[in-house]
Structures are given as C-alpha cells and as structure tokens.
C-alpha cells in the first residue's frame, strides 16, 4: 500500500511543480497549452490539486499529526474540488467585449 501512496505523492509533487511554473512564468504543459487561456489560474488549480495529494500522503505516513477523519475528508475534498474548478475556469475564453 505504501507504493500507491508514495506514487500519489510523487504525482502531487509534479503537479505542484507545474503549478508553480505556470504561476510564475505563464508556462503550461504542451498538451493543454491550446486550451488554457489563463495560465496563472491554471497554475493555482494545479497547485491546489497537487498539494491535496501531498497532504494525504503526509497524513498516511504520519509525518504530520492526523486530524479527525471528518476534517481530513472534507478539507482535502474542498481543496481538490476548488483546484478542479480553477482548472475549468482557466480554460474559459475571455469575453470579446471592449469597454
């Protein structure tokens, strides 16, 4: 079971690295570069989703004290869904209306 959690943490760290790179430089992964119109929002969403995977791994390996299961469940789900919403918002096209 440890290798499953460890690989999830590794993928979470990769998502955090992509999120930081996207927030700082505006870079996006090549296969999503066309659809992302707001790279900074995309980076924040990737950062939140990657941090959720890392936090769950830290709880599993007892690196940080484990909170109650309700707080762990609802807190990590809130982070994951907010990151997913931000990834969706980053792909919305800006309005063409000029003021």
Secondary structure, DSSP 8 states (H G I E B T S, - for coil): -HHHHHHHHHHHHHHHHHHHHHHHH----TTTTTT-S-HHHHHHHHHHHHHHHHHHHHHHTTSS----HHHHHHHHHHHHHHHHHHHHHHTS-------
